[in-house]
Amino acid sequence: MAGAMGGATRGLLVVFEGLDQSGKQTQAERLRDRLTGAGRAVRLLSFPSYETALGAEIGRALKGERDYGADTMQLLYVANRFEWRPELARELARGTIILCDRYLASSIAYGEAQGLDPAWLTDMQRHLPQPDLTVLLDIAPQLSAARKATNRDKYERDLALLGRVRDSYLRQAAAPGWLTLDAGRDRDAVAADVAVGVAPLLA
């Protein structure tokens, strides 16, 4: 794990994953506020990053203005992260703690749920900065839908797909470097558990 151990100055990459409406942005912002209050340099990012050219194309696809296959969509998502790779590397080298709302595991979860090979989805992302910790905010698809009744994109409207996405996340979260939390609880309780999970990386 990266961090202050052994005098290292490299930053940390902490990722929040889960279904939409699981509280990823909320928990990332709460952790940012906690860390900045402790005097740490923090950068908050969200993927896809819609302000880039590839991100704008992803946005059009999610609105139904493009009709890409599942493989093309995941290639776009991964390429969008590669657009940020130099910036991520620079920030980590400066000692910044980067908090991401979605990252590598999203492509694996959503791609696998649509029949793509998870090994392929993992391999194509091996040259991106790897997370020091991935926090899975686990909720049921039905709760995801209930928390956002309108303006759902094509993924958010497909409960069967979301069930498969959740299954992939839970499979991935069995690996080291993951923290799985019940995100159906009060957000303060979830934030407290996130803080406990991140604490060892800051020692």
Rosetta constraint file for C-alpha pairs under 8 A:
AtomPair CA 1 CA 132 HARMONIC 5.84 0.50
AtomPair CA 1 CA 201 HARMONIC 7.08 0.50
AtomPair CA 2 CA 8 HARMONIC 7.54 0.50
AtomPair CA 2 CA 10 HARMONIC 6.44 0.50
AtomPair CA 2 CA 11 HARMONIC 6.81 0.50
AtomPair CA 2 CA 12 HARMONIC 6.09 0.50
AtomPair CA 2 CA 132 HARMONIC 6.58 0.50
AtomPair CA 2 CA 201 HARMONIC 7.16 0.50
AtomPair CA 3 CA 8 HARMONIC 6.22 0.50
AtomPair CA 3 CA 9 HARMONIC 6.58 0.50
AtomPair CA 3 CA 10 HARMONIC 6.01 0.50
AtomPair CA 3 CA 11 HARMONIC 5.95 0.50
AtomPair CA 3 CA 12 HARMONIC 6.19 0.50
AtomPair CA 3 CA 201 HARMONIC 5.94 0.50
AtomPair CA 3 CA 202 HARMONIC 6.15 0.50
AtomPair CA 3 CA 203 HARMONIC 7.63 0.50
AtomPair CA 4 CA 8 HARMONIC 5.03 0.50
AtomPair CA 4 CA 9 HARMONIC 5.93 0.50
AtomPair CA 4 CA 10 HARMONIC 7.51 0.50
AtomPair CA 4 CA 201 HARMONIC 7.91 0.50
AtomPair CA 4 CA 202 HARMONIC 6.61 0.50
AtomPair CA 4 CA 203 HARMONIC 6.60 0.50
AtomPair CA 5 CA 203 HARMONIC 6.98 0.50
AtomPair CA 9 CA 93 HARMONIC 7.30 0.50
AtomPair CA 9 CA 94 HARMONIC 7.32 0.50
AtomPair CA 9 CA 95 HARMONIC 5.38 0.50
AtomPair CA 10 CA 92 HARMONIC 5.44 0.50
AtomPair CA 10 CA 93 HARMONIC 5.03 0.50
AtomPair CA 10 CA 94 HARMONIC 6.48 0.50
AtomPair CA 10 CA 95 HARMONIC 4.56 0.50
AtomPair CA 10 CA 96 HARMONIC 7.45 0.50
AtomPair CA 11 CA 91 HARMONIC 7.31 0.50
AtomPair CA 11 CA 92 HARMONIC 4.39 0.50
AtomPair CA 11 CA 93 HARMONIC 6.38 0.50
AtomPair CA 11 CA 94 HARMONIC 6.73 0.50
AtomPair CA 11 CA 95 HARMONIC 3.72 0.50
AtomPair CA 11 CA 96 HARMONIC 4.62 0.50
AtomPair CA 11 CA 97 HARMONIC 5.03 0.50
AtomPair CA 11 CA 98 HARMONIC 7.44 0.50
AtomPair CA 12 CA 92 HARMONIC 6.46 0.50
AtomPair CA 12 CA 95 HARMONIC 7.34 0.50
AtomPair CA 12 CA 96 HARMONIC 6.69 0.50
AtomPair CA 12 CA 97 HARMONIC 4.60 0.50
AtomPair CA 12 CA 98 HARMONIC 6.03 0.50
AtomPair CA 12 CA 131 HARMONIC 7.65 0.50
AtomPair CA 12 CA 132 HARMONIC 6.17 0.50
AtomPair CA 12 CA 201 HARMONIC 7.92 0.50
AtomPair CA 13 CA 92 HARMONIC 7.63 0.50
AtomPair CA 13 CA 97 HARMONIC 6.02 0.50
AtomPair CA 13 CA 98 HARMONIC 4.84 0.50
AtomPair CA 13 CA 99 HARMONIC 6.11 0.50
AtomPair CA 13 CA 100 HARMONIC 7.53 0.50
AtomPair CA 13 CA 130 HARMONIC 7.38 0.50
AtomPair CA 13 CA 131 HARMONIC 4.94 0.50
AtomPair CA 13 CA 132 HARMONIC 5.33 0.50
AtomPair CA 13 CA 133 HARMONIC 6.84 0.50
AtomPair CA 14 CA 97 HARMONIC 7.52 0.50
AtomPair CA 14 CA 98 HARMONIC 6.19 0.50
AtomPair CA 14 CA 99 HARMONIC 4.96 0.50
AtomPair CA 14 CA 100 HARMONIC 6.32 0.50
AtomPair CA 14 CA 131 HARMONIC 5.81 0.50
AtomPair CA 14 CA 132 HARMONIC 5.89 0.50
AtomPair CA 14 CA 133 HARMONIC 4.95 0.50
AtomPair CA 14 CA 134 HARMONIC 5.87 0.50
AtomPair CA 14 CA 135 HARMONIC 7.54 0.50
AtomPair CA 15 CA 99 HARMONIC 5.74 0.50
AtomPair CA 15 CA 100 HARMONIC 4.63 0.50
AtomPair CA 15 CA 101 HARMONIC 6.15 0.50
AtomPair CA 15 CA 102 HARMONIC 6.33 0.50
AtomPair CA 15 CA 103 HARMONIC 6.59 0.50
AtomPair CA 15 CA 131 HARMONIC 6.54 0.50
AtomPair CA 15 CA 133 HARMONIC 6.33 0.50
AtomPair CA 15 CA 134 HARMONIC 4.65 0.50
AtomPair CA 15 CA 135 HARMONIC 6.02 0.50
AtomPair CA 16 CA 24 HARMONIC 5.49 0.50
AtomPair CA 16 CA 25 HARMONIC 7.96 0.50
AtomPair CA 16 CA 27 HARMONIC 7.94 0.50
AtomPair CA 16 CA 28 HARMONIC 6.99 0.50
AtomPair CA 16 CA 99 HARMONIC 7.59 0.50
AtomPair CA 16 CA 100 HARMONIC 6.05 0.50
AtomPair CA 16 CA 101 HARMONIC 5.11 0.50
AtomPair CA 16 CA 102 HARMONIC 5.71 0.50
AtomPair CA 16 CA 103 HARMONIC 7.85 0.50
AtomPair CA 16 CA 134 HARMONIC 5.90 0.50
AtomPair CA 16 CA 135 HARMONIC 4.84 0.50
AtomPair CA 16 CA 136 HARMONIC 6.10 0.50
AtomPair CA 16 CA 137 HARMONIC 7.10 0.50
AtomPair CA 17 CA 24 HARMONIC 6.56 0.50
AtomPair CA 17 CA 101 HARMONIC 6.66 0.50
AtomPair CA 17 CA 102 HARMONIC 5.18 0.50
AtomPair CA 17 CA 103 HARMONIC 7.43 0.50
AtomPair CA 17 CA 105 HARMONIC 7.21 0.50
AtomPair CA 17 CA 106 HARMONIC 6.91 0.50
AtomPair CA 17 CA 134 HARMONIC 6.95 0.50
AtomPair CA 17 CA 135 HARMONIC 6.03 0.50
AtomPair CA 17 CA 136 HARMONIC 4.86 0.50
AtomPair CA 17 CA 137 HARMONIC 6.15 0.50
AtomPair CA 18 CA 22 HARMONIC 6.04 0.50
AtomPair CA 18 CA 24 HARMONIC 7.14 0.50
AtomPair CA 18 CA 102 HARMONIC 7.82 0.50
AtomPair CA 18 CA 106 HARMONIC 7.92 0.50
AtomPair CA 18 CA 136 HARMONIC 5.52 0.50
AtomPair CA 18 CA 137 HARMONIC 5.11 0.50
AtomPair CA 18 CA 138 HARMONIC 5.87 0.50
AtomPair CA 18 CA 139 HARMONIC 7.51 0.50
AtomPair CA 18 CA 166 HARMONIC 7.38 0.50
AtomPair CA 18 CA 169 HARMONIC 7.25 0.50
AtomPair CA 19 CA 137 HARMONIC 7.74 0.50
AtomPair CA 19 CA 138 HARMONIC 7.33 0.50
AtomPair CA 19 CA 139 HARMONIC 6.97 0.50
AtomPair CA 19 CA 141 HARMONIC 7.35 0.50
AtomPair CA 19 CA 144 HARMONIC 6.67 0.50
AtomPair CA 19 CA 162 HARMONIC 7.26 0.50
AtomPair CA 19 CA 165 HARMONIC 7.71 0.50
AtomPair CA 19 CA 166 HARMONIC 7.09 0.50
AtomPair CA 20 CA 24 HARMONIC 7.97 0.50
AtomPair CA 20 CA 144 HARMONIC 6.00 0.50
AtomPair CA 20 CA 156 HARMONIC 7.18 0.50
AtomPair CA 21 CA 144 HARMONIC 5.29 0.50
AtomPair CA 21 CA 145 HARMONIC 7.95 0.50
AtomPair CA 21 CA 147 HARMONIC 6.19 0.50
AtomPair CA 21 CA 148 HARMONIC 6.96 0.50
AtomPair CA 22 CA 137 HARMONIC 5.85 0.50
AtomPair CA 22 CA 138 HARMONIC 6.76 0.50
AtomPair CA 22 CA 139 HARMONIC 6.13 0.50
AtomPair CA 22 CA 144 HARMONIC 6.62 0.50
AtomPair CA 22 CA 183 HARMONIC 5.99 0.50
AtomPair CA 22 CA 184 HARMONIC 7.54 0.50
AtomPair CA 23 CA 27 HARMONIC 5.96 0.50
AtomPair CA 23 CA 137 HARMONIC 7.10 0.50
AtomPair CA 23 CA 183 HARMONIC 7.09 0.50
AtomPair CA 23 CA 187 HARMONIC 7.84 0.50
AtomPair CA 24 CA 28 HARMONIC 6.03 0.50
AtomPair CA 24 CA 101 HARMONIC 5.82 0.50
AtomPair CA 24 CA 102 HARMONIC 7.92 0.50
AtomPair CA 24 CA 137 HARMONIC 6.99 0.50
AtomPair CA 25 CA 29 HARMONIC 6.06 0.50
AtomPair CA 25 CA 101 HARMONIC 5.97 0.50
AtomPair CA 26 CA 30 HARMONIC 6.20 0.50
AtomPair CA 27 CA 31 HARMONIC 6.09 0.50
AtomPair CA 27 CA 187 HARMONIC 7.79 0.50
AtomPair CA 27 CA 190 HARMONIC 7.77 0.50
AtomPair CA 27 CA 191 HARMONIC 6.09 0.50
AtomPair CA 27 CA 194 HARMONIC 7.85 0.50
AtomPair CA 28 CA 32 HARMONIC 6.08 0.50
AtomPair CA 28 CA 44 HARMONIC 7.33 0.50
AtomPair CA 28 CA 99 HARMONIC 6.22 0.50
AtomPair CA 28 CA 100 HARMONIC 7.24 0.50
AtomPair CA 28 CA 101 HARMONIC 6.93 0.50
AtomPair CA 29 CA 33 HARMONIC 6.20 0.50
AtomPair CA 29 CA 44 HARMONIC 7.53 0.50
AtomPair CA 30 CA 34 HARMONIC 6.24 0.50
AtomPair CA 30 CA 191 HARMONIC 6.93 0.50
AtomPair CA 31 CA 35 HARMONIC 6.07 0.50
AtomPair CA 31 CA 191 HARMONIC 7.35 0.50
AtomPair CA 31 CA 194 HARMONIC 7.62 0.50
AtomPair CA 31 CA 195 HARMONIC 7.00 0.50
AtomPair CA 32 CA 36 HARMONIC 5.96 0.50
AtomPair CA 32 CA 42 HARMONIC 6.29 0.50
AtomPair CA 32 CA 43 HARMONIC 7.79 0.50
AtomPair CA 32 CA 44 HARMONIC 7.29 0.50
AtomPair CA 32 CA 99 HARMONIC 7.44 0.50
AtomPair CA 33 CA 37 HARMONIC 5.95 0.50
AtomPair CA 34 CA 38 HARMONIC 6.47 0.50
AtomPair CA 35 CA 39 HARMONIC 6.54 0.50
AtomPair CA 35 CA 40 HARMONIC 5.45 0.50
AtomPair CA 35 CA 41 HARMONIC 7.66 0.50
AtomPair CA 35 CA 42 HARMONIC 7.14 0.50
AtomPair CA 36 CA 40 HARMONIC 4.91 0.50
AtomPair CA 36 CA 41 HARMONIC 6.24 0.50
AtomPair CA 36 CA 42 HARMONIC 6.48 0.50
AtomPair CA 40 CA 96 HARMONIC 7.51 0.50
AtomPair CA 40 CA 97 HARMONIC 7.40 0.50
AtomPair CA 41 CA 95 HARMONIC 7.37 0.50
AtomPair CA 41 CA 96 HARMONIC 5.04 0.50
AtomPair CA 41 CA 97 HARMONIC 6.13 0.50
AtomPair CA 42 CA 96 HARMONIC 5.45 0.50
AtomPair CA 42 CA 97 HARMONIC 4.67 0.50
AtomPair CA 42 CA 98 HARMONIC 5.78 0.50
AtomPair CA 42 CA 99 HARMONIC 7.33 0.50
AtomPair CA 43 CA 96 HARMONIC 6.78 0.50
AtomPair CA 43 CA 97 HARMONIC 6.23 0.50
AtomPair CA 43 CA 98 HARMONIC 4.79 0.50
AtomPair CA 43 CA 99 HARMONIC 6.18 0.50
AtomPair CA 44 CA 98 HARMONIC 5.95 0.50
AtomPair CA 44 CA 99 HARMONIC 4.88 0.50
AtomPair CA 44 CA 100 HARMONIC 6.07 0.50
AtomPair CA 44 CA 101 HARMONIC 7.94 0.50
AtomPair CA 45 CA 49 HARMONIC 7.98 0.50
AtomPair CA 45 CA 98 HARMONIC 7.25 0.50
AtomPair CA 45 CA 99 HARMONIC 6.12 0.50
AtomPair CA 45 CA 100 HARMONIC 4.79 0.50
AtomPair CA 45 CA 101 HARMONIC 6.24 0.50
AtomPair CA 46 CA 100 HARMONIC 5.40 0.50
AtomPair CA 46 CA 101 HARMONIC 4.47 0.50
AtomPair CA 46 CA 102 HARMONIC 6.26 0.50
AtomPair CA 46 CA 103 HARMONIC 7.99 0.50
AtomPair CA 47 CA 80 HARMONIC 7.99 0.50
AtomPair CA 47 CA 81 HARMONIC 7.36 0.50
AtomPair CA 47 CA 100 HARMONIC 7.28 0.50
AtomPair CA 47 CA 101 HARMONIC 6.19 0.50
AtomPair CA 47 CA 102 HARMONIC 5.43 0.50
AtomPair CA 47 CA 103 HARMONIC 6.21 0.50
AtomPair CA 48 CA 55 HARMONIC 6.01 0.50
AtomPair CA 48 CA 58 HARMONIC 7.64 0.50
AtomPair CA 48 CA 77 HARMONIC 6.44 0.50
AtomPair CA 48 CA 80 HARMONIC 6.65 0.50
AtomPair CA 48 CA 81 HARMONIC 7.47 0.50
AtomPair CA 48 CA 102 HARMONIC 7.71 0.50
AtomPair CA 49 CA 55 HARMONIC 5.27 0.50
AtomPair CA 49 CA 80 HARMONIC 6.86 0.50
AtomPair CA 49 CA 81 HARMONIC 7.87 0.50
AtomPair CA 50 CA 54 HARMONIC 7.44 0.50
AtomPair CA 50 CA 55 HARMONIC 3.87 0.50
AtomPair CA 50 CA 56 HARMONIC 4.99 0.50
AtomPair CA 50 CA 58 HARMONIC 7.38 0.50
AtomPair CA 50 CA 59 HARMONIC 6.62 0.50
AtomPair CA 51 CA 55 HARMONIC 5.97 0.50
AtomPair CA 51 CA 56 HARMONIC 6.28 0.50
AtomPair CA 52 CA 56 HARMONIC 6.10 0.50
AtomPair CA 52 CA 80 HARMONIC 7.67 0.50
AtomPair CA 53 CA 57 HARMONIC 6.45 0.50
AtomPair CA 54 CA 58 HARMONIC 6.28 0.50
AtomPair CA 54 CA 76 HARMONIC 6.62 0.50
AtomPair CA 54 CA 79 HARMONIC 7.50 0.50
AtomPair CA 54 CA 80 HARMONIC 5.82 0.50
AtomPair CA 55 CA 59 HARMONIC 6.26 0.50
AtomPair CA 55 CA 76 HARMONIC 7.97 0.50
AtomPair CA 55 CA 77 HARMONIC 7.80 0.50
AtomPair CA 55 CA 80 HARMONIC 6.17 0.50
AtomPair CA 56 CA 60 HARMONIC 6.39 0.50
AtomPair CA 57 CA 61 HARMONIC 6.34 0.50
AtomPair CA 58 CA 62 HARMONIC 6.22 0.50
AtomPair CA 58 CA 73 HARMONIC 7.39 0.50
AtomPair CA 58 CA 76 HARMONIC 6.92 0.50
AtomPair CA 58 CA 77 HARMONIC 7.38 0.50
AtomPair CA 59 CA 63 HARMONIC 6.34 0.50
AtomPair CA 60 CA 64 HARMONIC 6.47 0.50
AtomPair CA 60 CA 65 HARMONIC 5.16 0.50
AtomPair CA 60 CA 66 HARMONIC 6.15 0.50
AtomPair CA 61 CA 65 HARMONIC 5.32 0.50
AtomPair CA 61 CA 66 HARMONIC 4.42 0.50
AtomPair CA 61 CA 67 HARMONIC 6.50 0.50
AtomPair CA 61 CA 68 HARMONIC 7.13 0.50
AtomPair CA 62 CA 66 HARMONIC 7.75 0.50
AtomPair CA 62 CA 153 HARMONIC 6.01 0.50
AtomPair CA 62 CA 154 HARMONIC 6.46 0.50
AtomPair CA 63 CA 153 HARMONIC 6.45 0.50
AtomPair CA 63 CA 154 HARMONIC 7.52 0.50
AtomPair CA 64 CA 154 HARMONIC 7.67 0.50
AtomPair CA 68 CA 72 HARMONIC 5.89 0.50
AtomPair CA 68 CA 73 HARMONIC 6.15 0.50
AtomPair CA 69 CA 73 HARMONIC 6.27 0.50
AtomPair CA 70 CA 74 HARMONIC 6.33 0.50
AtomPair CA 70 CA 111 HARMONIC 6.65 0.50
AtomPair CA 70 CA 114 HARMONIC 6.64 0.50
AtomPair CA 70 CA 116 HARMONIC 7.67 0.50
AtomPair CA 71 CA 75 HARMONIC 6.22 0.50
AtomPair CA 71 CA 111 HARMONIC 7.30 0.50
AtomPair CA 71 CA 116 HARMONIC 7.03 0.50
AtomPair CA 72 CA 76 HARMONIC 6.23 0.50
AtomPair CA 73 CA 77 HARMONIC 6.27 0.50
AtomPair CA 74 CA 78 HARMONIC 6.09 0.50
AtomPair CA 74 CA 107 HARMONIC 5.93 0.50
AtomPair CA 74 CA 111 HARMONIC 6.59 0.50
AtomPair CA 74 CA 121 HARMONIC 7.95 0.50
AtomPair CA 75 CA 79 HARMONIC 5.98 0.50
AtomPair CA 76 CA 80 HARMONIC 6.01 0.50
AtomPair CA 77 CA 81 HARMONIC 6.59 0.50
AtomPair CA 77 CA 107 HARMONIC 7.08 0.50
AtomPair CA 78 CA 82 HARMONIC 6.39 0.50
AtomPair CA 78 CA 104 HARMONIC 7.75 0.50
AtomPair CA 78 CA 107 HARMONIC 7.33 0.50
AtomPair CA 78 CA 124 HARMONIC 7.82 0.50
AtomPair CA 78 CA 125 HARMONIC 6.91 0.50
AtomPair CA 79 CA 83 HARMONIC 6.31 0.50
AtomPair CA 80 CA 84 HARMONIC 7.02 0.50
AtomPair CA 81 CA 85 HARMONIC 6.43 0.50
AtomPair CA 81 CA 103 HARMONIC 7.69 0.50
AtomPair CA 81 CA 128 HARMONIC 7.74 0.50
AtomPair CA 82 CA 86 HARMONIC 7.94 0.50
AtomPair CA 82 CA 128 HARMONIC 6.78 0.50
AtomPair CA 84 CA 88 HARMONIC 6.06 0.50
AtomPair CA 85 CA 89 HARMONIC 6.13 0.50
AtomPair CA 85 CA 128 HARMONIC 6.29 0.50
AtomPair CA 85 CA 129 HARMONIC 7.11 0.50
AtomPair CA 86 CA 90 HARMONIC 6.21 0.50
AtomPair CA 87 CA 91 HARMONIC 6.16 0.50
AtomPair CA 88 CA 92 HARMONIC 6.14 0.50
AtomPair CA 88 CA 98 HARMONIC 7.93 0.50
AtomPair CA 88 CA 129 HARMONIC 7.26 0.50
AtomPair CA 89 CA 93 HARMONIC 6.09 0.50
AtomPair CA 89 CA 129 HARMONIC 7.06 0.50
AtomPair CA 90 CA 94 HARMONIC 6.34 0.50
AtomPair CA 91 CA 95 HARMONIC 6.56 0.50
AtomPair CA 91 CA 96 HARMONIC 5.33 0.50
AtomPair CA 91 CA 97 HARMONIC 7.90 0.50
AtomPair CA 91 CA 98 HARMONIC 7.68 0.50
AtomPair CA 92 CA 96 HARMONIC 5.25 0.50
AtomPair CA 92 CA 97 HARMONIC 6.94 0.50
AtomPair CA 92 CA 98 HARMONIC 7.42 0.50
AtomPair CA 102 CA 106 HARMONIC 6.07 0.50
AtomPair CA 103 CA 107 HARMONIC 7.60 0.50
AtomPair CA 104 CA 108 HARMONIC 6.97 0.50
AtomPair CA 104 CA 122 HARMONIC 7.71 0.50
AtomPair CA 104 CA 125 HARMONIC 6.90 0.50
AtomPair CA 105 CA 109 HARMONIC 6.01 0.50
AtomPair CA 105 CA 169 HARMONIC 7.36 0.50
AtomPair CA 105 CA 172 HARMONIC 7.74 0.50
AtomPair CA 106 CA 110 HARMONIC 5.95 0.50
AtomPair CA 106 CA 111 HARMONIC 7.98 0.50
AtomPair CA 107 CA 111 HARMONIC 5.48 0.50
AtomPair CA 107 CA 112 HARMONIC 7.94 0.50
AtomPair CA 107 CA 121 HARMONIC 6.66 0.50
AtomPair CA 108 CA 112 HARMONIC 5.66 0.50
AtomPair CA 108 CA 118 HARMONIC 5.52 0.50
AtomPair CA 108 CA 121 HARMONIC 5.51 0.50
AtomPair CA 108 CA 122 HARMONIC 6.56 0.50
AtomPair CA 108 CA 168 HARMONIC 7.54 0.50
AtomPair CA 109 CA 113 HARMONIC 6.08 0.50
AtomPair CA 109 CA 118 HARMONIC 7.92 0.50
AtomPair CA 109 CA 164 HARMONIC 7.90 0.50
AtomPair CA 109 CA 165 HARMONIC 4.98 0.50
AtomPair CA 109 CA 166 HARMONIC 7.36 0.50
AtomPair CA 109 CA 168 HARMONIC 4.99 0.50
AtomPair CA 109 CA 169 HARMONIC 5.75 0.50
AtomPair CA 110 CA 114 HARMONIC 6.42 0.50
AtomPair CA 110 CA 165 HARMONIC 5.44 0.50
AtomPair CA 111 CA 115 HARMONIC 6.50 0.50
AtomPair CA 111 CA 116 HARMONIC 5.18 0.50
AtomPair CA 111 CA 117 HARMONIC 7.53 0.50
AtomPair CA 111 CA 118 HARMONIC 7.22 0.50
AtomPair CA 111 CA 121 HARMONIC 7.39 0.50
AtomPair CA 112 CA 116 HARMONIC 4.77 0.50
AtomPair CA 112 CA 117 HARMONIC 6.10 0.50
AtomPair CA 112 CA 118 HARMONIC 5.57 0.50
AtomPair CA 112 CA 164 HARMONIC 7.97 0.50
AtomPair CA 112 CA 165 HARMONIC 7.40 0.50
AtomPair CA 112 CA 168 HARMONIC 6.95 0.50
AtomPair CA 113 CA 161 HARMONIC 6.20 0.50
AtomPair CA 113 CA 162 HARMONIC 7.82 0.50
AtomPair CA 113 CA 164 HARMONIC 5.01 0.50
AtomPair CA 113 CA 165 HARMONIC 5.25 0.50
AtomPair CA 113 CA 168 HARMONIC 7.13 0.50
AtomPair CA 114 CA 161 HARMONIC 7.43 0.50
AtomPair CA 116 CA 120 HARMONIC 7.88 0.50
AtomPair CA 116 CA 121 HARMONIC 7.69 0.50
AtomPair CA 117 CA 121 HARMONIC 6.44 0.50
AtomPair CA 118 CA 122 HARMONIC 6.02 0.50
AtomPair CA 119 CA 123 HARMONIC 6.01 0.50
AtomPair CA 120 CA 124 HARMONIC 6.24 0.50
AtomPair CA 121 CA 125 HARMONIC 6.90 0.50
AtomPair CA 122 CA 126 HARMONIC 6.63 0.50
AtomPair CA 126 CA 130 HARMONIC 7.62 0.50
AtomPair CA 131 CA 177 HARMONIC 7.95 0.50
AtomPair CA 132 CA 177 HARMONIC 6.56 0.50
AtomPair CA 133 CA 177 HARMONIC 5.06 0.50
AtomPair CA 133 CA 178 HARMONIC 5.74 0.50
AtomPair CA 133 CA 179 HARMONIC 7.33 0.50
AtomPair CA 133 CA 198 HARMONIC 7.66 0.50
AtomPair CA 134 CA 177 HARMONIC 6.30 0.50
AtomPair CA 134 CA 178 HARMONIC 4.79 0.50
AtomPair CA 134 CA 179 HARMONIC 6.26 0.50
AtomPair CA 135 CA 178 HARMONIC 5.81 0.50
AtomPair CA 135 CA 179 HARMONIC 4.74 0.50
AtomPair CA 135 CA 180 HARMONIC 5.93 0.50
AtomPair CA 135 CA 181 HARMONIC 7.39 0.50
AtomPair CA 135 CA 194 HARMONIC 7.64 0.50
AtomPair CA 136 CA 169 HARMONIC 7.41 0.50
AtomPair CA 136 CA 173 HARMONIC 7.20 0.50
AtomPair CA 136 CA 178 HARMONIC 7.12 0.50
AtomPair CA 136 CA 179 HARMONIC 6.02 0.50
AtomPair CA 136 CA 180 HARMONIC 4.66 0.50
AtomPair CA 136 CA 181 HARMONIC 6.14 0.50
AtomPair CA 137 CA 180 HARMONIC 6.28 0.50
AtomPair CA 137 CA 181 HARMONIC 5.24 0.50
AtomPair CA 137 CA 182 HARMONIC 6.15 0.50
AtomPair CA 137 CA 183 HARMONIC 5.00 0.50
AtomPair CA 138 CA 166 HARMONIC 7.61 0.50
AtomPair CA 138 CA 180 HARMONIC 6.79 0.50
AtomPair CA 138 CA 181 HARMONIC 5.94 0.50
AtomPair CA 138 CA 182 HARMONIC 5.19 0.50
AtomPair CA 138 CA 183 HARMONIC 5.27 0.50
AtomPair CA 138 CA 184 HARMONIC 7.45 0.50
AtomPair CA 139 CA 143 HARMONIC 6.48 0.50
AtomPair CA 139 CA 144 HARMONIC 6.86 0.50
AtomPair CA 139 CA 182 HARMONIC 6.58 0.50
AtomPair CA 139 CA 183 HARMONIC 5.67 0.50
AtomPair CA 139 CA 184 HARMONIC 5.80 0.50
AtomPair CA 140 CA 144 HARMONIC 6.50 0.50
AtomPair CA 140 CA 163 HARMONIC 7.48 0.50
AtomPair CA 140 CA 166 HARMONIC 7.62 0.50
AtomPair CA 141 CA 145 HARMONIC 6.29 0.50
AtomPair CA 141 CA 159 HARMONIC 5.87 0.50
AtomPair CA 141 CA 162 HARMONIC 5.69 0.50
AtomPair CA 141 CA 163 HARMONIC 5.97 0.50
AtomPair CA 141 CA 166 HARMONIC 7.78 0.50
AtomPair CA 142 CA 146 HARMONIC 6.13 0.50
AtomPair CA 142 CA 159 HARMONIC 7.13 0.50
AtomPair CA 143 CA 147 HARMONIC 6.12 0.50
AtomPair CA 143 CA 184 HARMONIC 7.82 0.50
AtomPair CA 144 CA 148 HARMONIC 6.69 0.50
AtomPair CA 144 CA 156 HARMONIC 8.00 0.50
AtomPair CA 145 CA 149 HARMONIC 6.15 0.50
AtomPair CA 145 CA 156 HARMONIC 7.02 0.50
AtomPair CA 145 CA 157 HARMONIC 7.47 0.50
AtomPair CA 145 CA 159 HARMONIC 7.88 0.50
AtomPair CA 148 CA 152 HARMONIC 7.01 0.50
AtomPair CA 152 CA 156 HARMONIC 5.33 0.50
AtomPair CA 152 CA 157 HARMONIC 6.06 0.50
AtomPair CA 153 CA 157 HARMONIC 6.43 0.50
AtomPair CA 154 CA 158 HARMONIC 6.86 0.50
AtomPair CA 155 CA 161 HARMONIC 7.26 0.50
AtomPair CA 155 CA 162 HARMONIC 7.35 0.50
AtomPair CA 156 CA 162 HARMONIC 7.30 0.50
AtomPair CA 158 CA 162 HARMONIC 6.30 0.50
AtomPair CA 159 CA 163 HARMONIC 6.16 0.50
AtomPair CA 160 CA 164 HARMONIC 6.59 0.50
AtomPair CA 161 CA 165 HARMONIC 6.22 0.50
AtomPair CA 162 CA 166 HARMONIC 6.09 0.50
AtomPair CA 163 CA 167 HARMONIC 6.30 0.50
AtomPair CA 164 CA 168 HARMONIC 6.28 0.50
AtomPair CA 165 CA 169 HARMONIC 6.27 0.50
AtomPair CA 166 CA 170 HARMONIC 6.20 0.50
AtomPair CA 167 CA 171 HARMONIC 6.20 0.50
AtomPair CA 168 CA 172 HARMONIC 6.13 0.50
AtomPair CA 169 CA 173 HARMONIC 5.99 0.50
AtomPair CA 170 CA 174 HARMONIC 6.67 0.50
AtomPair CA 171 CA 175 HARMONIC 7.94 0.50
AtomPair CA 173 CA 178 HARMONIC 5.34 0.50
AtomPair CA 173 CA 179 HARMONIC 7.11 0.50
AtomPair CA 173 CA 180 HARMONIC 6.78 0.50
AtomPair CA 174 CA 178 HARMONIC 7.26 0.50
AtomPair CA 179 CA 197 HARMONIC 6.95 0.50
AtomPair CA 181 CA 190 HARMONIC 7.06 0.50
AtomPair CA 181 CA 193 HARMONIC 7.64 0.50
AtomPair CA 182 CA 190 HARMONIC 7.45 0.50
AtomPair CA 183 CA 187 HARMONIC 7.45 0.50
AtomPair CA 183 CA 190 HARMONIC 6.44 0.50
AtomPair CA 185 CA 189 HARMONIC 6.82 0.50
AtomPair CA 185 CA 190 HARMONIC 6.74 0.50
AtomPair CA 186 CA 190 HARMONIC 6.52 0.50
AtomPair CA 187 CA 191 HARMONIC 6.04 0.50
AtomPair CA 188 CA 192 HARMONIC 6.21 0.50
AtomPair CA 189 CA 193 HARMONIC 6.41 0.50
AtomPair CA 190 CA 194 HARMONIC 6.23 0.50
AtomPair CA 191 CA 195 HARMONIC 6.24 0.50
AtomPair CA 192 CA 196 HARMONIC 6.39 0.50
AtomPair CA 193 CA 197 HARMONIC 6.17 0.50
AtomPair CA 194 CA 198 HARMONIC 6.18 0.50
AtomPair CA 195 CA 199 HARMONIC 6.04 0.50
AtomPair CA 196 CA 200 HARMONIC 7.78 0.50
AtomPair CA 198 CA 202 HARMONIC 6.93 0.50
AtomPair CA 199 CA 203 HARMONIC 6.63 0.50
